Amino acid sequence: MTRAIRLSRRLTGPLLGLCLAFAPAAEAGMAFIDSQIAAHPGKSGVYVLERGEEALLARAWLADHAQESIAVQYFIWSTDNIGILASEALLRAAERGVRVRVIVDDLLIDAPDASLLALARHPNIEIRIYNPQHSVGTPFHKRVLNVVTDFRGVNQRMHDKTFIVDGKIAITGGRNMADEYFDYDQDYNFRDRDALVLGRVVADMEASFDRFWESELAAGVEELYDGYGLLQKHVDVGDEEVRRIHDGLHAYAQSPENFGPEVRAALQSMPQAFPRLAEQVTWGSVEFISDIPGKNDSRFRLGGGGLTSEALANLVQSATRSIVIQSPYLVLSEEAKTLLREAIARGVRVRISTNSLASTDNLAAFGGYRRQRRELLRMGLEIFEYRPDPEVQRELMARSASADAAPPIFAIHAKTLVVDSATVYIGTFNLDPRSENLNTEVGVIAHDDRLARSVEVAIETDMQPSNSWNAAANPDRHVSFVKRARARFWQLMPIKPLL
């Protein structure tokens, strides 16, 4: 059973800065966006989405007010509450004539076969699966065969997250389409970060999306279920089942238990908040960086680098005073170590916010970090490991399931780099070999002192003792012996290129 969204009790205070700003009628809202773009010719606007609820409501408003097109890329699209509501929002957009294109990576998609097909059967919806060797249309024995015959191929994933509306406004950043990325999971939630962007840079985002859309690695859902035999599933849905699935999505979204009426009211009211949003958007020079489908030309090795790796390395090399990084996983390649050693040697202070053993969602990745933690500290890196119960959780989560319920574990998922308090990257790139060499990644780089400093302050808040432990003080002691033993097991595994 999926968990219900209940926003009504806490939809006030700081959240109003953006949530209620996205509220006028479609025509007025999009006209306002057009006027802002026209007032800043050749520039791009950025608004940072720090809270899960504002990130969700921004997406909801954009989906409801799209007039021509929606283009979406995600690494994870779950069939939990958030995933179902997002699917229904795209279906509603398609039903009013909006062209909807969706690319989802194959590795962790868990949607039922019939539901995927039913959505793809709508004349205005197209769904493609990136590198389908694991899940969609693939029986278990074919998946095993793929791992044996194309080990690098099955590990090369699309980690991109983009949400582009009408070619003029978009969202990119760390959040996948699942409960825990928007603060709605009752047991485990991520501290994440997105960037809402508009203006010139959106054209570059759309061009990147089109490259993936046309790539031979992206296969249409229908063709993945059309085959017969041992190597491919055959799935079909008739017109009646398509209607039943579509009607079921609409009924789910209309239920107050799943999407409260107060939330809908927030999305439909207070048009006067738009000018308030405009004051918070930073306009200037913004770059969109992205990898090509397939990441690089390597076919057998697990290395190879990529365009995002190169762009971020150049940012690190440009630092003269400070580097602040936030990444859920911290497994440095030899190349990354060299970059940071050189930065420290020229007097740059390097601080990193990452997960502790108590908060991490990935023991294998933490094992890789644990294996090199002492070396990284000796290099001069200042590392802060996030607590599972940070004080800042109360501010970032505008509501809780129950005042009496135990708070969920909170963990870092934001991927951010700030250089010299003047340039900021917000995107999907984790500080690990997988993002460097295997997964395709994206993100925006904004050159603005005020914006960069505001994000840096947010990360510095996460580094405070009430929110993080200093890595030099043995934070592993805060977890059980069993969990430490499991981390030690992964620490010994020779799998660094896959982390």
Salt bridges, closest charged atoms under 4 A:
ASP34 OD1 - LYS168 NZ 2.84
GLU50 OE1 - ARG191 NH1 2.96
GLU50 OE2 - ARG193 NE 3.02
ASP64 OD1 - ARG92 NH1 2.80
GLU88 OE2 - ARG92 NE 2.88
GLU88 OE2 - HIS250 ND1 2.75
GLU95 OE2 - HIS250 NE2 2.96
ASP105 OD2 - ARG157 NE 2.97
ASP113 OD2 - LYS233 NZ 3.67
GLU126 OE2 - ARG99 NH2 3.15
ASP179 OD2 - ARG3 NH2 3.34
ASP185 OD2 - ARG3 NH2 2.94
ASP192 OD2 - HIS413 ND1 2.65
ASP194 OD2 - ARG59 NH2 2.86
ASP194 OD2 - ARG175 NH1 3.13
ASP204 OD2 - ARG200 NH1 3.06
ASP210 OD1 - ARG101 NH2 3.11
ASP236 OD1 - ARG121 NH2 3.16
GLU241 OE2 - ARG244 NH2 3.42
GLU287 OE2 - HIS447 NE2 2.54
ASP291 OD2 - LYS295 NZ 2.69
GLU334 OE2 - LYS337 NZ 3.21
GLU334 OE2 - LYS496 NZ 3.85
GLU375 OE1 - LYS337 NZ 2.96
GLU375 OE2 - ARG341 NH2 3.04
GLU382 OE2 - ARG349 NE 2.77
GLU385 OE2 - ARG373 NH1 2.90
ASP389 OD1 - ARG387 NE 3.24
GLU441 OE1 - HIS159 ND1 2.73
GLU456 OE2 - ARG351 NH2 3.94
GLU456 OE1 - ARG453 NH1 2.66
GLU460 OE2 - ARG351 NH2 3.10
GLU460 OE2 - ARG453 NH1 3.26
ASP462 OD2 - ARG191 NE 2.63
ASP476 OD2 - ARG370 NE 2.70
ASP476 OD2 - ARG373 NH2 2.71
